[in-house]
Amino acid sequence: MSETGEADSVASSTAPATNARPDQAGSLAGRELGGRYTLLEKVASGDRGDVYRADDRFGFDGNLPGRKLAIKVLHENHAARPGALHRFKRSFHVAQALSHLNVLSVFDVDSDAASGLHFMTMELLDGSSLRSILDQLGTQRVPRREALRIIRGACVALMHMHSRGYVHCDVSPSTLFVTRRLDAVITNFDRTVHRSTGAERPGDDSSEDGTALRLGSDARNGYQSPQLCRGDTPQNNDDVFALASVCYELFSGRPPGFPPAPIPGLGRRHWNAIRKALETERRKRTQGVTRFARDMAVLTPRASRRGPLFWGLAGATTMVLGGLVVSGLQSPEPTRGQGSEVPAASIEDATFSFEKAAYRVAAGDAAIRLRVVRTGSVQRPSSLKWWTRSDTAQPGRHYVDHGRSTLQFDKGQAEAWIFVPILPAEIQGGGETFHVYIGEPAGGDALGAIRRASVTLEPAE
């Protein structure tokens, strides 16, 4: 269980035996959901829900059975709370809208007709939460080069979120997942807010149960900024404060105190970067995660080109980091989203198209979901760009415009979904319209007949 009480990290079935498994008491393992997914093993547990490794017997498109994925199942008592389902679905829409290699990928949110259980399907990551790694290391430090690799991934994830207008509001070791290649993946968007709306402040969750949102142990231990702890409107540098707190523990083996004590053995550049980002006053704090990443020297061209740092270590060494075993004699696995071992020249190209050219959605809905279909070969990963364009509906008033975003297709994946959050606004007459475009497919892939989909917002009944 994570310290925030959330089932906010997803561990693969191939995780080392040294990683502790959650208590299987009350497990739903063996249960089938939605007539499609079989829950195999509980891999994370919290007071709101549990995460299971699961089998999708239909696969991506009905032709690839046996796909393994993770499924987060809400506890029935939590789902019954006012606003809990709204928050659950909202976190799903946020994750879908962000679509990035350093952001947890989610596939669908649904409920099981037979049991009434609400669940979310997501990618199954191979690794461990940073919280688990730090707990297993105790007061030992994460080696400097490995720590910088993790920090770089977290910075890239937050830079992407902030460029889309989102503030995560809950960055901590429990919401950062570390893969076997030391790629950091950010998870858990229950507290994430969009700056255009300022909705659902972290300290004022009246939609949950009428009380202030409970801050997890990570927040109480110093990961959350003073401003978020007292319920102020979130800003980007609140995420910078939280990330700097994580960095402090990576280098010292313990969370920061305030004022933070210098870290023995840490170079002046890194200490100055962390110290400035941990300023309790916003105006004195590092302004932006990009600035923090540069201060930490994790975005240099050399760092961005190099592979996982474990593989750069000289000699036939075997490193153990919180149960993640990596041998210097092995070859690195493909990173998330990389291609298969089949040569590209032997694989036919694919074609991308919207499922249909027109969608309609009620103004009171949280988001519009548009299906993009890949036909032809699905034997390799691919991607394309998507963006919105206003018509009578206006970005920032009727819907959230994320700019040019990337839609990823994994190997074997024949469909993916674009999610555009809908903002609460009065709709006049016959409705307001905007358009969603797809383009720039990767490699030799092409676009199909429907490259633009029109979305009409209808007045709420």
Solvent accessible surface area in square Angstrom, and as a share of the most:
residue,aa,sasa,rsa
1,M,152,0.68
2,S,18,0.12
3,E,62,0.28
4,T,17,0.10
5,G,11,0.10
6,E,3,0.01
7,A,3,0.02
8,D,8,0.04
9,S,17,0.11
10,V,1,0.01
11,A,17,0.13
12,S,8,0.05
13,S,47,0.30
14,T,86,0.50
15,A,12,0.10
16,P,23,0.14
17,A,111,0.86
18,T,93,0.54
19,N,16,0.08
20,A,98,0.76
21,R,88,0.32
22,P,19,0.12
23,D,108,0.56
24,Q,75,0.33
25,A,73,0.57
26,G,73,0.70
27,S,35,0.23
28,L,43,0.21
29,A,50,0.39
30,G,60,0.58
31,R,99,0.36
32,E,79,0.35
33,L,0,0.00
34,G,41,0.39
35,G,36,0.35
36,R,63,0.23
37,Y,19,0.07
38,T,40,0.24
39,L,0,0.00
40,L,62,0.31
41,E,45,0.20
42,K,7,0.03
43,V,11,0.06
44,A,13,0.10
45,S,17,0.11
46,G,2,0.02
47,D,69,0.36
48,R,18,0.07
49,G,0,0.00
50,D,13,0.06
51,V,1,0.00
52,Y,1,0.00
53,R,43,0.16
54,A,0,0.00
55,D,27,0.14
56,D,0,0.00
57,R,116,0.42
58,F,92,0.38
59,G,0,0.00
60,F,34,0.14
61,D,58,0.30
62,G,54,0.52
63,N,118,0.60
64,L,76,0.38
65,P,95,0.59
66,G,35,0.34
67,R,40,0.15
68,K,96,0.41
69,L,1,0.00
70,A,0,0.00
71,I,0,0.00
72,K,17,0.07
73,V,3,0.02
74,L,6,0.03
75,H,52,0.23
76,E,121,0.54
77,N,115,0.59
78,H,8,0.04
79,A,16,0.13
80,A,86,0.66
81,R,91,0.33
82,P,103,0.65
83,G,28,0.27
84,A,2,0.01
85,L,54,0.27
86,H,91,0.41
87,R,5,0.02
88,F,10,0.04
89,K,91,0.38
90,R,35,0.13
91,S,7,0.05
92,F,1,0.00
93,H,31,0.14
94,V,7,0.04
95,A,4,0.03
96,Q,23,0.10
97,A,0,0.00
98,L,1,0.00
99,S,25,0.16
100,H,47,0.21
101,L,80,0.40
102,N,20,0.10
103,V,1,0.01
104,L,12,0.06
105,S,44,0.28
106,V,10,0.06
107,F,39,0.16
108,D,40,0.21
109,V,29,0.17
110,D,73,0.38
111,S,49,0.32
112,D,11,0.06
113,A,110,0.85
114,A,100,0.78
115,S,42,0.27
116,G,44,0.42
117,L,11,0.05
118,H,43,0.19
119,F,2,0.01
120,M,12,0.05
121,T,1,0.01
122,M,6,0.03
123,E,30,0.13
124,L,40,0.20
125,L,6,0.03
126,D,43,0.22
127,G,0,0.00
128,S,6,0.04
129,S,11,0.07
130,L,0,0.00
131,R,20,0.07
132,S,42,0.27
133,I,0,0.00
134,L,8,0.04
135,D,82,0.42
136,Q,78,0.35
137,L,23,0.11
138,G,41,0.40
139,T,120,0.70
140,Q,119,0.53
141,R,108,0.39
142,V,4,0.02
143,P,54,0.34
144,R,133,0.49
145,R,83,0.30
146,E,3,0.01
147,A,0,0.00
148,L,26,0.13
149,R,29,0.10
150,I,1,0.01
151,I,1,0.01
152,R,58,0.21
153,G,5,0.05
154,A,1,0.01
155,C,0,0.00
156,V,32,0.18
157,A,0,0.00
158,L,0,0.00
159,M,55,0.25
160,H,25,0.11
161,M,0,0.00
162,H,16,0.07
163,S,77,0.49
164,R,40,0.15
165,G,9,0.08
166,Y,5,0.02
167,V,0,0.00
168,H,1,0.00
169,C,3,0.02
170,D,13,0.06
171,V,3,0.01
172,S,1,0.01
173,P,0,0.00
174,S,0,0.00
175,T,0,0.00
176,L,1,0.01
177,F,1,0.00
178,V,0,0.00
179,T,13,0.07
180,R,43,0.16
181,R,28,0.10
182,L,0,0.00
183,D,23,0.12
184,A,0,0.00
185,V,0,0.00
186,I,1,0.00
187,T,0,0.00
188,N,14,0.07
189,F,8,0.03
190,D,11,0.05
191,R,8,0.03
192,T,0,0.00
193,V,3,0.01
194,H,22,0.10
195,R,113,0.41
196,S,62,0.40
197,T,63,0.36
198,G,24,0.23
199,A,46,0.36
200,E,36,0.16
201,R,104,0.38
202,P,0,0.00
203,G,22,0.22
204,D,87,0.45
205,D,3,0.01
206,S,83,0.53
207,S,40,0.26
208,E,9,0.04
209,D,65,0.34
210,G,61,0.59
211,T,82,0.48
212,A,70,0.54
213,L,14,0.07
214,R,146,0.53
215,L,41,0.20
216,G,11,0.10
217,S,30,0.19
218,D,1,0.01
219,A,10,0.08
220,R,168,0.61
221,N,69,0.35
222,G,12,0.11
223,Y,2,0.01
224,Q,14,0.06
225,S,0,0.00
226,P,45,0.28
227,Q,11,0.05
228,L,3,0.01
229,C,59,0.35
230,R,164,0.60
231,G,15,0.14
232,D,43,0.22
233,T,59,0.34
234,P,6,0.04
235,Q,82,0.37
236,N,41,0.21
237,N,6,0.03
238,D,1,0.00
239,D,1,0.00
240,V,0,0.00
241,F,3,0.01
242,A,6,0.05
243,L,1,0.01
244,A,0,0.00
245,S,0,0.00
246,V,2,0.01
247,C,0,0.00
248,Y,2,0.01
249,E,9,0.04
250,L,0,0.00
251,F,9,0.04
252,S,9,0.06
253,G,9,0.09
254,R,110,0.40
255,P,47,0.29
256,P,8,0.05
257,G,42,0.40
258,F,87,0.36
259,P,126,0.79
260,P,24,0.15
261,A,52,0.40
262,P,93,0.58
263,I,8,0.04
264,P,87,0.55
265,G,85,0.81
266,L,26,0.13
267,G,42,0.41
268,R,197,0.72
269,R,144,0.52
270,H,14,0.06
271,W,36,0.13
272,N,59,0.30
273,A,5,0.04
274,I,0,0.00
275,R,103,0.38
276,K,93,0.39
277,A,0,0.00
278,L,3,0.01
279,E,53,0.24
280,T,61,0.36
281,E,73,0.33
282,R,43,0.16
283,R,185,0.68
284,K,88,0.37
285,R,2,0.01
286,T,1,0.01
287,Q,114,0.51
288,G,21,0.20
289,V,5,0.03
290,T,49,0.28
291,R,117,0.43
292,F,0,0.00
293,A,0,0.00
294,R,137,0.50
295,D,34,0.17
296,M,0,0.00
297,A,32,0.25
298,V,4,0.02
299,L,51,0.25
300,T,58,0.34
301,P,92,0.58
302,R,165,0.60
303,A,22,0.17
304,S,57,0.37
305,R,183,0.67
306,R,77,0.28
307,G,40,0.39
308,P,5,0.03
309,L,13,0.06
310,F,5,0.02
311,W,58,0.20
312,G,51,0.49
313,L,44,0.22
314,A,95,0.73
315,G,57,0.55
316,A,70,0.54
317,T,54,0.31
318,T,82,0.48
319,M,53,0.24
320,V,94,0.54
321,L,3,0.02
322,G,5,0.05
323,G,3,0.03
324,L,0,0.00
325,V,69,0.40
326,V,8,0.04
327,S,22,0.14
328,G,28,0.27
329,L,140,0.70
330,Q,112,0.50
331,S,96,0.62
332,P,69,0.43
333,E,89,0.40
334,P,91,0.57
335,T,37,0.21
336,R,48,0.17
337,G,41,0.39
338,Q,98,0.44
339,G,44,0.43
340,S,31,0.20
341,E,147,0.66
342,V,54,0.31
343,P,92,0.58
344,A,67,0.52
345,A,108,0.84
346,S,77,0.49
347,I,10,0.05
348,E,134,0.60
349,D,77,0.40
350,A,3,0.02
351,T,46,0.27
352,F,0,0.00
353,S,23,0.15
354,F,4,0.02
355,E,86,0.38
356,K,97,0.41
357,A,55,0.43
358,A,64,0.50
359,Y,16,0.06
360,R,150,0.55
361,V,10,0.06
362,A,40,0.31
363,A,9,0.07
364,G,64,0.62
365,D,65,0.33
366,A,46,0.35
367,A,16,0.13
368,I,14,0.07
369,R,90,0.33
370,L,0,0.00
371,R,63,0.23
372,V,0,0.00
373,V,34,0.20
374,R,6,0.02
375,T,78,0.45
376,G,61,0.59
377,S,14,0.09
378,V,29,0.17
379,Q,95,0.42
380,R,43,0.16
381,P,25,0.16
382,S,8,0.05
383,S,25,0.16
384,L,2,0.01
385,K,67,0.29
386,W,5,0.02
387,W,42,0.15
388,T,15,0.09
389,R,132,0.48
390,S,49,0.32
391,D,71,0.37
392,T,76,0.44
393,A,0,0.00
394,Q,78,0.35
395,P,58,0.37
396,G,49,0.47
397,R,137,0.50
398,H,3,0.01
399,Y,1,0.01
400,V,6,0.04
401,D,65,0.34
402,H,6,0.03
403,G,35,0.33
404,R,117,0.43
405,S,2,0.01
406,T,31,0.18
407,L,10,0.05
408,Q,64,0.28
409,F,1,0.00
410,D,59,0.31
411,K,101,0.43
412,G,7,0.07
413,Q,17,0.07
414,A,12,0.09
415,E,47,0.21
416,A,6,0.04
417,W,55,0.19
418,I,2,0.01
419,F,2,0.01
420,V,0,0.00
421,P,18,0.12
422,I,12,0.06
423,L,17,0.09
424,P,122,0.77
425,A,27,0.21
426,E,127,0.57
427,I,16,0.08
428,Q,106,0.47
429,G,69,0.66
430,G,70,0.67
431,G,21,0.20
432,E,26,0.12
433,T,28,0.16
434,F,0,0.00
435,H,21,0.09
436,V,0,0.00
437,Y,39,0.15
438,I,5,0.03
439,G,5,0.05
440,E,99,0.44
441,P,31,0.19
442,A,41,0.32
443,G,79,0.76
444,G,45,0.43
445,D,12,0.06
446,A,50,0.38
447,L,37,0.18
448,G,15,0.14
449,A,103,0.80
450,I,48,0.24
451,R,128,0.47
452,R,114,0.42
453,A,0,0.00
454,S,23,0.15
455,V,0,0.00
456,T,21,0.12
457,L,1,0.00
458,E,56,0.25
459,P,58,0.36
460,A,64,0.50
461,E,220,0.99
